Amino acid sequence: DTLHLNGIEVFTSEMRAEKNVFDLSFLTPCCIIMGDEGRGVQPYLAKAADAFFKIPMSTNFDSLNVSVATGMVLY
């Protein structure tokens, strides 16, 4: 709630999301929530999301290490 009240968008990683990370606009202040490899994002955090995104992958990997995925998103 505090983030939204201050005009900060919340983007949440989700393997089954429709949007790719490249579809998001990072031109406005935003918060990025990354889930861990085992459980993903906690449900109470996912409720705050303005948009869900995934990192497109060309192989059959289920997920990336959260530190690697975060580095890719922040880059």
C-alpha positions as CSV (number, residue, x, y, z in Angstrom):
1,D,0.0,0.0,0.0
2,T,2.8,2.4,0.8
3,L,4.4,1.8,-2.6
4,H,1.2,2.5,-4.4
5,L,0.4,5.6,-2.3
6,N,3.8,7.0,-3.4
7,G,3.2,6.3,-7.1
8,I,5.5,3.2,-7.3
9,E,4.3,0.4,-9.6
10,V,4.8,-3.2,-8.4
11,F,6.1,-5.7,-10.9
12,T,6.2,-9.4,-9.9
13,S,7.9,-12.3,-11.5
14,E,5.8,-15.3,-12.4
15,M,6.7,-18.2,-14.7
16,R,3.2,-18.4,-16.2
17,A,2.8,-14.6,-16.8
18,E,1.6,-13.4,-20.2
19,K,4.0,-10.4,-20.3
20,N,7.7,-10.7,-20.9
21,V,10.0,-8.5,-18.8
22,F,10.8,-6.6,-22.1
23,D,7.1,-5.5,-22.2
24,L,7.3,-3.5,-19.0
25,S,8.1,0.2,-18.8
26,F,10.8,1.0,-16.3
27,L,10.5,4.7,-16.9
28,T,8.5,5.4,-13.8
29,P,9.5,4.4,-10.2
30,C,8.8,0.7,-9.7
31,C,9.4,-2.1,-7.3
32,I,10.4,-5.6,-8.6
33,I,9.4,-8.6,-6.6
34,M,11.3,-11.8,-7.4
35,G,10.2,-15.2,-6.2
36,D,12.5,-18.0,-5.1
37,E,13.1,-21.1,-7.2
38,G,11.0,-23.4,-5.1
39,R,7.9,-21.5,-4.1
40,G,7.8,-18.4,-6.2
41,V,6.4,-15.2,-4.9
42,Q,4.4,-15.4,-1.6
43,P,0.7,-14.9,-2.2
44,Y,0.4,-11.8,-0.1
45,L,3.1,-10.1,-2.1
46,A,1.5,-11.2,-5.4
47,K,-1.7,-9.5,-4.5
48,A,0.1,-6.2,-4.6
49,A,1.3,-6.6,-8.2
50,D,0.3,-4.1,-10.9
51,A,1.8,-6.5,-13.5
52,F,3.3,-10.0,-13.7
53,F,6.2,-10.7,-15.9
54,K,8.4,-13.6,-17.0
55,I,11.8,-13.9,-18.5
56,P,11.5,-15.6,-21.9
57,M,13.6,-18.7,-22.3
58,S,14.4,-20.7,-25.4
59,T,14.8,-24.0,-23.6
60,N,12.7,-26.2,-21.3
61,F,14.1,-24.8,-18.0
62,D,11.4,-24.4,-15.4
63,S,13.2,-21.5,-13.7
64,L,16.5,-19.7,-13.2
65,N,18.4,-19.1,-10.0
66,V,16.8,-16.1,-8.4
67,S,20.1,-14.2,-8.2
68,V,20.7,-14.8,-12.0
69,A,17.1,-13.9,-12.9
70,T,17.3,-10.7,-10.8
71,G,20.6,-9.7,-12.5
72,M,19.0,-10.1,-15.9
73,V,15.9,-8.1,-14.9
74,L,17.9,-5.2,-13.4
75,Y,20.3,-5.1,-16.4
